[in-house]
Amino acid sequence: NGASSSSAFDSRNPNASNSDDVEKASSSDLSPALPPLTSEEYNPKFMSDQIHKMAGYNQGRKIGQTHSNIKNRKRFERKWDFESVRLALDDYERHLQYVLDHLQRGDNKHSTDAKDLFANIHPSKAKCFETHRLLSSSTVSKAARALTRSRMDTPLLSRRIRDMERLVGKIGWTPITEELSYRLLEANGKAGNVRRTLALLELRRSRGYPPREQENVKYKGANPHLVLGEKEFLHAITSIQSAQLPLRRSRNIYLHESTFSESALDNPTRYLDAILINMSKRGVPLRPDMAARMLDCYASTGRTGRAIHYFYKVRRDPVEDDGTYIPGPHPTHLGKEGLEDWKTEKRGEGVTRVLATEVSENVSRGLDGDESKEEGELGLKGLDDDDSETQSSMPTQSNRRSKIRMAMQPLPPFHKIPSSVKGVPLIRNRYQPITNEGSSKANETSSDEVQNKTMTKYEWELDRDWSLALTAAFAFADSLTHGACGHDPIELDIVGWNILIKACCRRGAIHRALKILNETMPQKGVEPDTYSYNTILAALARVGDTRYLQEYLIGMTNKGVKVDKYTAQAMVDGFLNVGDIQGATSLVQDIFNQHDTLPPYTSHLKIIEFALANGLIFEAKRHVYFIQQLWKWQPSQHHDEKFCQLMEETKRNPKLSREAVLKLFRYFGEDLSDQDFF
């Protein structure tokens, strides 16, 4: 994450700080893909103008004030040309490298006079003069601002901001100003450079810069949840969550969390403490909203193995050239002759079937695709643009068509399912996770009484060995309620408690999350909301606990908590994970009829995919029938505007159109006829 420093870019500027904490990087450390800049290409004035333009909102483009444009003005102003921003940043980095190469070759590289320093950088005197603007604090701050608007992936953004800082620091003529320090803080925060961000926070405190952004409350449309001076601390929190991106993307669920290195920021307590101390020293009070943002860092590291179970595997079975498909795994280990004997045996048993695809009909009748399609039949023309897919949209493997099949795995062990465990006592060492060597040695030296201790699942989840990061999250939350790092004590609001529930669910501590939902929040006078229940339902769905899913859905509706699309999505996922496709389809229809709510369109496609992959063709057609009912839906006086808008969007969704459904069925080797549609 870079060195912890309050670096200055201005080692040659006599009015700047003399700090030499900037990391000095050679040219080989910079972007190798950028070609060096030639003398003819060097144009500091144009480059400075471009950087200022790219840093502007929507690159400075404004929509006209005519009546026809006012309606769509907000929609167009939210777009920006990030490709132009990236090109401008590449050229700016090349210009900085050109200046650095000139200074390293020149005889006056140790001069502190700008007139002597850049006198011979270019034959044109005007370009020599404009070099001062290229290296000014204003231009560098605009470049940092433009980096945040380049839509780069986080690892690439982290490298680019550090490259730019090293270049400017090695040139050593750019003074650190209030604006520049804030823009660097913003860019490093988005890039996930945690130590660098905290160093810039400390730099701003030591120089007496007021906390940003205080002007946010002055203009119309400002964030109502933002108070004076909180914005830069939000950037610091963002840096922690950006650094946790590898854990969210590709966390190894088979490893205990104690095996992760510190750079993964699985436990960000010390960085959050540093932010709290900086806030206290600069007079920014801690509010529940900011506390919830900090607690969210404990829930932004992905799910552990305790919270996940793999319920199925996707298999590909080969399809014969004549369209014949033999269900089940093919014994390829028997060799070519043994496999043919197995196929002959299965054909004799009558377990084979001919897939209802156009290509199989063509082969059996000896016709081409165009000749076989009669009037009224549903063809594949227009469903795929690829010529290789015009005959069949089924997947291929080793140049052969294959049938997608789903092999269901055993259900999770009983101690992962909350409704199966409840208050049943467990022996600790029987379900102890595998940890690193240090933890194993500690367990070996422990007494047999501790290892064989009987405890309930909830007591086990409270134990420190269950999850050190989760223990740290509750300790941090408890410290906030008692006054942490010089701040006044606060009480967590509904958002803070929801994030603690989320952290528990991500670490597999579902019983602890249920305890917060059922007891702790009511005791604190906080009523659970839709997000509280949806987080619990999503966690239960990932372990296939359909019993608790139904119970908490009923409890949710009895308490008058609104059911939304994510509630329906969690319920569908839970039933599909255990293979109850019929129950998932019925559940979607019941929630639609009783609560006027639909899950996201991906849940509809998921139900159809599960049904087809498990050979339940009529269940898939049953859900297609329900989708057709949505196409024919008409509003009434009992429906509100929001629900009517949802239905119109669902009806216009191309992923749920007739063509999309046909294509999905053909991908699984099945077909829909005209009789299957209204």
N, C-alpha and C positions, 0 to 999 in steps of 0.2 A: 504493500500500500504506500510505499514511498517513505522517505525519511520524515521524522517528526521535526519540523522546523518552522520558524517564522521567516522564511527566506526573503531576501530582497533581490530585485533584479538589477540593482543600480550600483554595482561596485565601482564604476568609474564616475558616477555622478557625485560631486562633492557635497550636495545637499541631501543625499540619501543616506539610509542606514548603512553601516559598515558590516552588517551581518554577512557571513560567508557560508551560510548553511545550504545554499543552492547546490544540488548535485550537479557536478560537471560531467557532461556526457560527450563522447566523441561522435563524429559523424556516422560511425557505424551503428550507433544506438538509435538513430533516428529512422524515419520511414524509409526503407530501402527502395520502395517502389517509385518514389518521387525523383524524377530526373533533375540534375543540377540546372540552375538558372543561368542563362547566358547574359552577357552584357547588353545585348540588344533587347532582351525580354525584360530587363529590370526597369520597372516603372512604379516607383513608390507612391506617387500621387494617385494613380488609377487604383492601385492595390488598397490604399487606405480608404478611398471612396467605396470600393467594393465591400470591404469588411464592415464599414459603417452601414451600408445598405443591407447586407446579409444579416446583421444583428437586429435590424428593425422588425417589428411585427409584420408578418406576411411579406417580408422583404420590401417593405415600404410601399407596396401596391395598395391603392385605395379604390374602392368601388364608387362609381358615380352616385350623385345624389338624386338622380331621376326617380320618378315614382315607380317605374318598372323594376328598378334595382333595389329599392328599399326593402322589399319583401324578402329577397334572398341575400341581403347584404351580410347578415351575421353568418350565414352558411359559407359564403365565399371567403370571408375574412378569416375564417378558421383554418384555411389551407395555406400551405407554404411549399415552396420549391426547394426541397432539401437537397436535391442533386446540385443545384446551383450553389448552395451553401457549402457543400463538400468540395466542389471545385475551387471556390474562392479560398477556403481554408488550406487546400493543398498549395495553391499559388502563394499564399501568405507564408506558409512554412518554407517554401523555396526561396522567397525573398529574404527571410530571416537567415537562412543558411548562406545565402549570397553575402549578406553583410558580415556574418561571422567569418567566412572564409577570407574576406577582404581584410578584416582586422587581424587575423592570424598571420597574414602575409605581409602586412604593412610594417614600416619602421616606427610609426608613431602609435603603436597599439597600446602603449602605457600612458598615453596622453589623457588628461582630464578635460581638455578643451574640445568641445563638440565641433568647432570649426576646423581644427586640425585633424580630428579623428575621422571625419567623413569627407575630407576635402578631395581625396582622390578615389573615392569609391566608384565614380562614374565620370566619363568625360564631360557629361552635361552638368553644368553648375546648378541648374534648376532641380535635377534629380538628386544631386548631393544635398541640396537644401531640404527637399521633401523627405529625405531619409529620417530627419528628426521627427516628422509626423508619423512615419511608419513605426517608429520605436516609442512613440509617446504612450503615456499611461492610458489615454483615451482610446487609442487604437487597439492596444493589447486587451483592454477590458472589453471592447466590442468583439474582438476575436474570441475571447472566452465565452461571451454571450452567444456568439454564433455557433460555437461548439455544442451548446445545449440545444440548439435548434437544427442540428444536422441529422438527427435520427440515426445515430450510429449505435451499434450494439455496445453494451456496457463495457466489456473488456477492451474493445477498440477505442472507445471514448476515453477510457482510463489511460491508455497508452498515448493517445494524441494530446491530451491536456498536459501530461508530463513531458512529452517531447517539446511542446511549445514553451513550457516553463523553463526547461533546461536551455533551450536556444536563447531565449530572452535573457536568462540569467547569465549565460556565458558571454553574451554581448555586453551586459552590465551597464546599460545606460538608461533603463526604464525605472523611474522611481515608483515605489509602492504608494498608492493613494487610497483614499477611502473607497472610491468607486471600483478601483482595480482589485482591491482585496476582497470586496464583496462578490464581484463577478468570478474571481478565482474560487471563492468559497462555493458559489453556486455550481460551477462546472465540476469541481472535484467532488461535490456532494452527489451529483447525478452520476458521476463516473465510478463511485464506490471507493475513492481514495480516503479511507477513514482517518488515518493519522494525519494526512495532509490537511484535511478539512478541520480537524481539531486544532492543528497548529495555526491555521488561519484565524480560527475563532479566538485563540489566545493572542495572536498578533493584533487583532482588532481591539481586544480588551486592553492590551498594554498601551496602545496608542490613543486610547480614549475615544474611539469611534463609537457613535451611538448605534444601538441595535437597529437593524433593518427589519422590515421595511415600514417606516412610520408613515409614509405617504399613502399607503394602501387604503387607509380609512378615509381618505379625503375625496376620492373620486367615486362616482356612481357605479354601482355594480361590484364593489369590493367584496372580498370574502367576509361574510358576517361573523365567521368563527375565528377570524384572525384579529388579534389585538396588537398594540404597539410593540414592536421589537421581536416578534416571534418568528418572522420569516426565515432569518438566517439560521436559527436553531432547528427549524424544520428541514433546512438543507443538510444540516449535520445528521439528523435522524435518517434522512434519505440516503446518505452515504453508507450508513450501516446496512440498510435494507438492500442497497445496490450491491454491496460486497457479499451479501448472503445469496446472491443470485445463483451461483453454482450449486448450492444446497437445494434450492427450489427446483432447479432444472434437472439435476442428475444426482440426487442423493443416493448413496449406497445403503439400501435399507437392511442389508444383511450384516452391517457392521454396527456395533454399539457406538453410541454418540461419544463415548470417552476416547475413541480411536481417531476422531477428527482433529486436525491441527487447529491451532489458535486462529490462523488466518481465515478459517471458515466462518468465524464469528458466530458459532452456535450458541455461545453464551456472551452477549454483548454488555454485561453489567458495567464493567469498568469504563467503557466508552460513554454509556448513558450517565454515569456518575460525573464524568468530565463535563458533559453538556450541562448538567444540573449546576455544577459549581460555577461554570462560566455565566449561566443565567443569573445565579444569585449575586455574583460580584458585579454584574452590570444592571442590577435592579429590575430584572424581568421576572414577574411572579409566575409561579407554576399553577396552571389551571387544569381542570379535569380533562379538557380536550387534548392538551399537550401531553398529559400523563398517559392517555390512551394511545397516542402516537408512539410514545416510548415503549409501552408494553407490547405494541404490535411487533416490535423487533424480535420478541421471543416467539412469535407465531409466524415468522416469515422465513423459516428455514426448512420448509418442506415437511413431509410426513415420514415418520420412522416406521420400522417394520412392524411394530406393535399395532399400528393404526391401519395396516394394509393387509389384504389377503388376495392372492391370485385365484380366482374362481374358475377360470377356464383357459384353455389353450386353443389357438387357431390352427387347424390342420388343412392341408391341401391334398385331396385325393385325385389321382389322375382319372381322366375321362377317355374312354376308347375313341378311336377314330370314327366309329359309327354312332357316337353319342351315347353309348351304354355306360352307365355308372354303377359301380359296385360299392355300396356303403361300407363304412368301417375302415380301419387301418389296413393297408396293404402289406403283406409279409415280404418285403423286399429282401430280407436276409436269407430267404430260401433260394435266391438266385433266379436267373431268367426262366429256366425250365420249371422250377418249383412254383414260381409266381404264375406261370401259364396254367399249371395244373390246378392251382388254387382258384384261378378265375373260372376254369372249366367247371370245377366243383360248385362254385357259387352260382354259375349260370344254370346248372342242373337243379339246384335247390330253389330257383325262382326268386332270388333276392335282388336281382338286378333290375334296373329300370332305365328307360330311355329318357334323357332330359328333354324337356319341352322347349328346345331352342330351335331357331330357324335353320341353323347349320346342320343339325342332326336330320331334320326332315329333308333337306336338300340332298344329303348324302344317300339316304335310303331311297329317294326317288330319282336320283341321278340328274337333278336339275340345278341350274345356277340360281343365285339369290334372286335375281329379278324375275326369272321365270316362275319360281315357286310362290311368289307373293300374289295372291288372288285379291280380288276386290273385297274390301271389308276386313281383310286381315291386318294385324298390327305388325308393321315391319320395323327394321332397325334404322332406316334412313333418317338422318337428322339427329339421332341420339348420340352419335360419336363422330367427331371430325376425322379421326385417324382412320386411314384406309385399312390398316390391319385389324381394326375392330369393327368393320362394317358387317362382317359375317356373324360375329358373336361378341358380346361384351363380357364374356367370362374371362377370368384371369388365366394366364398361361404360366407354365413352369417347365423349363427345359424344352421349349417349343411345343409343348403339349398343353391342351386345355386341362384345367383342374377345377374341382368342385370344392368350394370352401365349406369346411365342417368345423363345428365347435365341440371340443372335448371338455366336458365339465370335470373340474377337479374336486377332490374331497372338500367338505366344508371346513371352516377354521376350527382349531381345537376349542374345547368348551370354555377354557379360561379367557378366550378372546371375545366371547359373545356375552354381553352384559346380562341378558335375560336368563342365560344358563347358569351363570355364576351367582349373581345376587349376593347373598351373605354367606355363601358356602366357604368354610375355612380351607385354605390352601397351605401346603408345606412349601416354605420359601425356596429351598435349594432345588426342588423338583422342577420349578419353572424359572430358575435363575437364568438370565440371558448370558451369552458368551461375551466377555469383555476382554480388554487387553491384558498383557502379562501382569501389570501392576495390580489390577483388580483381582486377577486370579490368585496371586500370592496373598493378597489381603484376605481373600475368602478361605485359602488354605490355613492361614494362621488363626482364623476365627474359630470360636468354640463350636462344638457340635450342637450345643443348645441354641445358638444364634442361627446356625444354618438350617436346623430342623424346626425352626419356630413356625408355629401355625398362625396364620393371619388371613383376614378376608382380603378380597381383591382391592377394596377401597383402601385398606391399611397398607397394602403392598404399594399402591400408587402414591401414597403419602410418603413412602420411604425415600430417602435421598438417593439410594442406588437405582431407583426406577428411572429417574432422569435428573441429572444435575442441573440442566438448563431450566427444566420446569420448576425445580426447587428454587433456583435463582429468580425466576419470574415472580413467584409468590412472595419471596423475600423482598424483592424490589418493590412490588405493589404494597406490601406491608410497611416498608420504610416511607413510602410516599404518604401514607395515612398518618404517620407519626411525625412527619417533617423531615425531609431528606436534604442534606447538603445545604443547609441554611434557609430552606424554604418553609413556609407555614404548612401545617398539616392540611390535607385535602381529603375529600371523600370521593371514591370512584363513582362515576355515573354509569348509565346503562352501557355506554360504549366500552368503558374500561372492563366491566364484568364480562361483556360479550367476547372481548379479546382474550381474557383469561380462559373462558370456555373454549375458544378456538385453540389456544395453546395446549390445553389439556387434550383435546381431540387429536391434534397433530402428533402428540406424543403417545397416543394410545391410552391415555388415562380417562376413559369414558365415564367410569364411576365417579371420579372426582369432578368431572364436568356436570354430571347429573346432580351431584350434591350441591354445586353452586346454583344450578337452575332451580332445584326443588326447595332448598333450605336457605342457603346463604343470601341470595338476592331478596327473597321475601323478608328475611330478618332485617336486612338493610333498608327496607322500604323501596326497593327497586323492582318493578314489574318486568318480567321477561317479555321481549318483543318477538317479532317474526324472525329477526336475525338470530336470536338466541336459540329458538327451536330449530331453525334451518341448519345451524351449525351442528347441533346434536343429531338431527336426522341424517345429515350427510355422513357423520362419523359412524352411525349405526348401519347405514347402507354399505359402507366399505367393509364391514365385517359380517354382513348378511343377517343382521338381527331383525327379521321381519316382525317378530312378536312385539318388540319394543317400538318398532316403527309405527305399527298400528295403534299401540297404546298412547304414544305421545302425540300422534296426529289427532286422536280423539280428545286427549287432554288439551291440545292446542285450540281446537275448535270450541270445546266447552268453555274455555276461558275468554273466548271472543277475540283471540289473536288471529290476525288476517293470514289467510293462506295465499301464497303467491306462487309464481312459476318455479322458484327454486325449491319450494316445499314439494311440489309435484315431481320435480326432477329427482330429488333425493328418494322419494318413495319408489319411483320407477327403477332407479338404479339398484335399490335394495332387493326388490323382487326379481329383477333380471339376474342379479348376481347369484341367487340361489336357484335359478332356472325356472322360476314361476312366471312364465311368459303370459299365461292366461290371466293371472292375477294382476300383472302390470297393465295389461290392456284394460281390464275392468276398472282398475284404480284410476286410470286417466279419464275414463268416461264418467266415473262417479264424481271425481273432483270437478270436472267440467260442469256437470249437471247441478251439483250442490253449491259450489263456490265460485262459479264463473271464472275459472282459471285454467290455463293450459300450460304444460311444461314447455321449455324451449323446443324448437323444431328438431334439434338433434335427438331428443328423447323419442320422438315419433320414429325417426329413422333407426334408432337403436333397437326399438321393439321389433320392427320389421326384420332387421338384420339378425337378431337373436332367433326369431322364429324360423327364418329361412335356414340359418346355419345349423339349427337343431332338427331340421326336417319337418317342422310344424307349418306346413303350407297354408292350411286353413286358418290358423291363428294369424299369420301374416296378412291374409286376405281380409280377415275380420278387422284388423286395424286399418287397412286400406279403406274399408267400408266406412269406418269412423272418420277418416280424413275426408272422404267424399261428403259426409254430413257437414263437416266444417265448410266445405266449398259452397254448400247450399244454404248456409245459415243466413238468417235475416234478422235484423235488430227489431226490438220491440220497445215499448215505453218503460219496461222494467229494467232495461240495461242502461248503464251509465256510459258517458262518452269515452272513458278510458278503455272499458271492455270492448266497446264497438271498434275502437281504433286497433286493439289487439286482434280482433277477429279479421278486420280488413287486411292487416299486415300478414296474418296467417294465410289468408286466401290468396294473397299476391306473392307469397314466398315461392320462388322458383324451385327450391329444394323439395317442396311438397307438391309440386305440380304433377300432372298426369305423366308427362315425359320422364320426369325424375323417378317416379315410382316404377315405371316400366323398365327403365335402365337398371334400377336397383335389383329388380326381380331377375333380369337376365344375367346380371353379374353372378347370381347364385344358381344359374342354370334353370330357372323357372320362368314361367310365362303367365301373362294376364291376357284374357280375351275380352271381347266387347261385353260379354255377359257379366264380367266382374266390375263393370262401371255402370253408374246410373244412366 
